[in-house]
């Protein structure tokens, strides 16, 4: 197959139903902030917003498509009305559906997002689809992210594909199950060109509570990736590149965040999309926080994704302190 796509995403696809809560509260515990509501009660809510064709890799392919990149998605769906909604949405966003597999008798993934304040708790369930890597040809990039617990063998297939296709680059944004698979998919990390995760995920993967960013970047790069990015909330993103440690601040919010789903997907997908356009890493990472900033102004991970024209407008109007710095 000829190289007809710039980026092919691989990952689970879901439908998110955002349930906006107006009753409940949060409390701080030893394990972090918890969402609380009365057990056995009837809990009122404000609204429900259903968003089809989401998930880390689906979000990333929509993001890159809006930036003018030719994308496609490897994912697994049922043969039901929810699958139809996902396929229609992807086609609207000009994301190729050539490599999507549908399976009879299994439901398309459907998640419930409990939206309270500006954050959310997600109730998740992944169907155990038969997961095989189709013949994807030779794209410029593969973008791998969250897959369910039944897909371990698929990761081995991807590692073998990368070894036999040295001209294809791999971007990896591990999901929960993939973080747990660290030792079993060690060969896959050796094939990664760019690895991205947040600080807490980096600590989990490396089995450390040492929050030293340089040590975390070094530890991740020792697994094999050429370039490593760690995001750290309000502290921005840290990049290990060309023997330097760099820090990119967050782009100033244009308004108070409305709902935070998809900020990480927007960041990393924008970074990879600009690499696919031919930009180098320092230029790509200047643009990534802009898409994250705008995504959190909307419901869900895709509505706020920007065009290349809008990202460049925001970059031109950025404040003086919005610049890439060497991290000492």
C-alpha positions as CSV (number, residue, x, y, z in Angstrom):
1,X,0.0,0.0,0.0
2,X,1.3,3.4,-0.9
3,X,1.9,6.1,1.7
4,X,-1.5,7.9,1.5
5,X,-1.7,9.1,5.1
6,X,0.5,11.5,7.1
7,X,-0.6,10.1,10.5
8,X,-2.5,7.0,11.4
9,X,-3.9,6.8,14.9
10,X,-4.3,3.5,16.8
11,X,-6.5,3.4,19.9
12,X,-9.9,2.7,21.3
13,X,-12.9,4.8,20.3
14,X,-15.8,5.6,22.5
15,X,-18.9,7.7,22.9
16,X,-18.9,10.1,25.8
17,X,-22.1,11.1,27.6
18,X,-21.3,14.2,29.6
19,X,-23.7,14.4,32.6
20,X,-23.4,17.8,34.2
21,X,-24.0,17.5,37.9
22,X,-25.4,20.3,40.1
23,X,-25.4,18.4,43.4
24,X,-22.5,16.9,45.3
25,X,-19.2,18.0,46.6
26,X,-15.5,17.2,46.6
27,X,-13.3,16.3,49.5
28,X,-9.6,15.8,50.0
29,X,-8.5,12.3,51.1
30,X,-5.2,10.4,51.3
31,X,-5.5,9.4,47.7
32,X,-6.5,12.8,46.4
33,X,-9.7,14.7,45.6
34,X,-12.9,12.6,45.6
35,X,-16.3,13.3,44.2
36,X,-19.0,12.6,46.7
37,X,-22.8,12.2,46.5
38,X,-25.4,10.7,48.8
39,X,-25.6,6.9,48.5
40,X,-29.0,5.6,47.6
41,X,-30.3,9.0,46.7
42,X,-31.9,10.4,43.6
43,X,-29.2,12.9,42.3
44,X,-30.4,15.7,40.0
45,X,-28.4,16.8,37.0
46,X,-28.4,19.8,34.7
47,X,-27.9,18.3,31.3
48,X,-26.5,15.5,29.1
49,X,-24.3,16.1,26.1
50,X,-23.4,13.1,24.0
51,X,-20.1,13.3,22.0
52,X,-19.4,10.4,19.5
53,X,-16.1,9.2,18.1
54,X,-13.8,10.3,21.0
55,X,-10.9,8.6,22.7
56,X,-7.2,9.6,22.8
57,X,-6.3,8.6,19.3
58,X,-9.6,9.6,17.7
59,X,-9.3,13.0,19.3
60,X,-5.7,13.3,18.0
61,X,-6.7,12.4,14.5
62,X,-9.5,15.0,14.5
63,X,-7.0,17.5,15.9
64,X,-4.4,16.8,13.2
65,X,-7.1,16.8,10.4
66,X,-8.2,20.3,11.4
67,X,-4.6,21.3,11.1
68,X,-4.5,20.1,7.5
69,X,-2.9,16.7,8.0
70,X,-4.3,13.7,6.2
71,X,-5.2,11.2,8.9
72,X,-6.8,7.8,9.5
73,X,-7.8,5.8,12.5
74,X,-7.2,2.1,13.4
75,X,-9.9,1.3,15.9
76,X,-12.6,-1.3,16.7
77,X,-16.3,-0.8,16.9
78,X,-19.5,-2.8,17.2
79,X,-22.1,-3.0,14.5
80,X,-24.7,-0.8,16.2
81,X,-26.2,2.6,16.1
82,X,-23.3,4.0,18.2
83,X,-20.8,2.7,15.7
84,X,-22.7,4.5,12.9
85,X,-22.6,7.7,14.9
86,X,-18.8,7.4,15.3
87,X,-18.2,6.7,11.7
88,X,-20.3,9.6,10.6
89,X,-18.5,11.9,12.9
90,X,-15.1,10.8,11.7
91,X,-16.0,11.2,8.1
92,X,-17.3,14.7,8.9
93,X,-13.9,15.5,10.4
94,X,-12.1,14.1,7.3
95,X,-10.5,11.3,9.3
96,X,-10.0,8.2,7.2
97,X,-12.1,5.1,8.2
98,X,-10.3,2.7,5.9
99,X,-8.8,0.7,8.9
100,X,-11.8,0.6,11.2
101,X,-13.0,-2.9,12.1
102,X,-16.6,-3.6,13.2
103,X,-17.6,-6.7,15.1
104,X,-21.0,-8.3,15.4
105,X,-22.4,-9.0,18.9
106,X,-20.2,-6.5,20.8
107,X,-21.3,-3.0,21.8
108,X,-19.4,0.1,20.7
109,X,-17.7,1.6,23.8
110,X,-19.9,4.0,25.7
111,X,-18.6,6.0,28.6
112,X,-20.4,8.2,31.2
113,X,-18.6,11.4,32.2
114,X,-19.7,12.9,35.5
115,X,-19.0,16.6,35.0
116,X,-18.8,18.6,38.2
117,X,-17.2,22.1,38.3
118,X,-14.5,22.3,35.6
119,X,-13.4,18.7,35.9
120,X,-14.8,15.2,35.4
121,X,-14.9,11.6,36.6
122,X,-15.4,9.0,33.8
123,X,-17.1,5.7,34.1
124,X,-15.4,3.5,31.6
125,X,-16.0,0.0,30.0
126,X,-14.1,-1.3,27.0
127,X,-15.5,-4.1,24.9
128,X,-13.0,-6.9,24.2
129,X,-12.9,-6.6,20.5
130,X,-10.7,-8.9,18.4
131,X,-7.7,-6.5,17.9
132,X,-5.4,-7.0,14.9
133,X,-3.2,-4.5,13.1
134,X,-4.5,-4.1,9.5
135,X,-2.4,-3.4,6.5
136,X,-1.8,0.3,7.0
137,X,0.9,0.8,4.4
138,X,3.6,3.4,5.1
139,X,2.3,6.5,6.8
140,X,4.8,9.2,8.0
141,X,3.7,8.7,11.6
142,X,1.8,6.3,13.8
143,X,0.1,7.8,16.8
144,X,-0.5,5.2,19.5
145,X,-2.6,5.8,22.6
146,X,-5.1,4.3,25.0
147,X,-6.2,0.7,24.3
148,X,-8.1,-1.8,26.5
149,X,-6.7,-4.6,28.6
150,X,-7.4,-7.2,26.0
151,X,-5.0,-5.7,23.4
152,X,-1.6,-6.8,24.7
153,X,-0.8,-8.8,21.5
154,X,-1.6,-5.8,19.3
155,X,1.3,-3.9,21.0
156,X,3.6,-6.7,20.0
157,X,2.3,-6.5,16.4
158,X,3.0,-2.7,16.4
159,X,6.5,-3.2,17.7
160,X,7.2,-5.7,14.9
161,X,5.7,-3.3,12.3
162,X,8.0,-0.5,13.5
163,X,11.0,-2.7,13.2
164,X,10.2,-3.6,9.6
165,X,9.2,0.0,8.7
166,X,12.2,2.2,9.8
167,X,11.0,5.2,7.8
168,X,7.7,5.3,9.8
169,X,7.8,7.3,13.0
170,X,6.0,6.4,16.2
171,X,4.4,8.8,18.7
172,X,3.2,7.2,21.9
173,X,0.8,8.6,24.5
174,X,0.3,5.7,26.9
175,X,-3.1,5.0,28.5
176,X,-3.8,3.4,31.8
177,X,-3.4,-0.2,30.7
178,X,-0.3,0.6,28.6
179,X,1.4,2.1,31.7
180,X,0.7,-1.2,33.5
181,X,2.3,-3.1,30.6
182,X,5.7,-1.3,30.9
183,X,8.0,-4.4,31.1
184,X,6.0,-6.5,28.7
185,X,6.1,-3.9,25.9
186,X,9.7,-2.8,26.5
187,X,10.5,-3.5,22.9
188,X,7.8,-1.1,21.8
189,X,9.3,1.8,23.8
190,X,12.6,1.2,21.9
191,X,10.8,2.0,18.7
192,X,9.2,5.2,19.9
193,X,10.3,8.5,18.4
194,X,8.3,10.8,20.7
195,X,6.8,9.8,24.1
196,X,4.4,12.1,26.0
197,X,2.7,11.7,29.3
198,X,1.9,13.8,32.4
199,X,4.1,14.0,35.5
200,X,2.0,11.6,37.6
201,X,2.1,9.0,34.7
202,X,5.8,9.3,34.4
203,X,6.3,8.6,38.1
204,X,4.0,5.6,37.8
205,X,5.8,4.2,34.8
206,X,9.2,4.6,36.4
207,X,8.1,3.4,39.8
208,X,9.2,6.5,41.6
209,X,7.8,9.3,43.7
210,X,10.8,11.6,43.0
211,X,9.2,14.5,41.2
212,X,12.5,15.8,39.8
213,X,11.6,16.6,36.2
214,X,15.1,16.1,34.8
215,X,15.3,12.6,36.4
216,X,11.9,11.7,35.0
217,X,12.8,12.9,31.5
218,X,16.1,11.0,31.7
219,X,14.3,7.9,33.0
220,X,11.8,7.9,30.2
221,X,14.4,8.5,27.5
222,X,16.4,5.5,28.9
223,X,13.5,3.3,27.9
224,X,14.3,4.1,24.2
225,X,12.4,7.1,22.9
226,X,14.3,9.7,21.0
227,X,12.3,12.7,22.3
228,X,10.4,12.9,25.6
229,X,7.7,15.3,26.8
230,X,6.2,15.5,30.3
231,X,3.3,17.8,31.0
232,X,2.8,19.3,34.4
233,X,-0.4,21.3,34.6
234,X,0.1,24.9,35.3
235,X,3.9,24.5,35.1
236,X,3.6,23.8,31.4
237,X,5.4,21.1,29.5
238,X,9.0,19.8,29.7
239,X,10.9,18.6,26.7
240,X,14.1,16.5,26.5
241,X,15.5,17.3,23.1
242,X,19.0,17.7,21.6
243,X,20.7,17.1,24.9
244,X,18.8,20.0,26.5
245,X,16.0,20.3,29.0
246,X,13.4,22.8,27.9
247,X,10.2,24.2,29.4
248,X,7.2,25.6,27.5
249,X,4.6,27.5,29.7
250,X,0.9,27.1,29.3
251,X,-0.8,29.5,27.0
252,X,-2.8,32.1,29.1
253,X,-6.5,31.1,29.4
254,X,-8.8,33.4,27.4
255,X,-11.5,32.6,30.0
256,X,-11.9,30.3,33.0
257,X,-11.7,26.7,31.8
258,X,-15.2,25.3,31.2
259,X,-14.5,21.5,31.0
260,X,-11.0,19.9,30.9
261,X,-11.5,16.7,28.9
262,X,-9.0,16.3,26.0
263,X,-6.4,18.9,27.0
264,X,-3.6,16.4,26.8
265,X,-4.8,14.9,23.5
266,X,-4.9,18.4,22.0
267,X,-1.4,19.2,23.2
268,X,0.4,16.1,22.0
269,X,-1.6,15.8,18.7
270,X,-0.8,19.4,17.8
271,X,2.9,18.7,18.6
272,X,3.0,15.7,16.3
273,X,0.9,17.3,13.6
274,X,3.5,20.2,13.3
275,X,6.3,17.7,13.2
276,X,4.5,16.0,10.3
277,X,4.3,19.4,8.6
278,X,8.1,19.6,8.8
279,X,8.6,21.9,11.9
280,X,11.3,21.0,14.4
281,X,10.5,20.2,18.0
282,X,11.1,23.7,19.5
283,X,8.7,25.2,17.0
284,X,6.1,22.5,17.3
285,X,5.9,22.7,21.1
286,X,5.2,26.5,20.9
287,X,1.9,25.7,19.2
288,X,0.8,22.7,21.3
289,X,-0.4,24.6,24.4
290,X,-2.6,26.8,22.3
291,X,-4.9,24.0,21.2
292,X,-5.1,22.7,24.8
293,X,-6.1,26.2,26.0
294,X,-9.0,26.4,23.6
295,X,-10.2,22.8,24.1
296,X,-11.0,23.4,27.8
297,X,-13.3,26.3,26.8
298,X,-15.8,23.7,25.4
299,X,-17.5,20.5,26.2
300,X,-15.6,17.4,25.2
301,X,-12.2,16.8,23.6
302,X,-12.9,17.9,20.0
303,X,-15.3,20.9,19.8
304,X,-12.5,23.4,20.7
305,X,-9.8,22.1,18.4
306,X,-8.4,24.9,16.2
307,X,-7.3,25.3,12.6
308,X,-3.7,26.1,11.7
309,X,-4.8,29.7,10.9
310,X,-6.2,30.2,14.4
311,X,-3.2,28.7,16.2
312,X,-0.9,31.0,14.3
313,X,-3.1,34.0,15.2
314,X,-2.9,33.1,18.9
315,X,0.9,32.6,18.6
316,X,1.4,36.0,17.1
317,X,-0.6,37.6,19.9
318,X,1.0,35.6,22.7
319,X,2.4,37.6,25.7
320,X,6.2,38.2,26.0
321,X,6.7,35.5,28.6
322,X,5.1,32.8,26.4
323,X,8.4,31.4,25.1
324,X,10.4,28.2,25.2
325,X,13.1,28.3,28.0
326,X,16.1,26.2,28.9
327,X,15.2,24.4,32.1
328,X,18.1,24.7,34.6
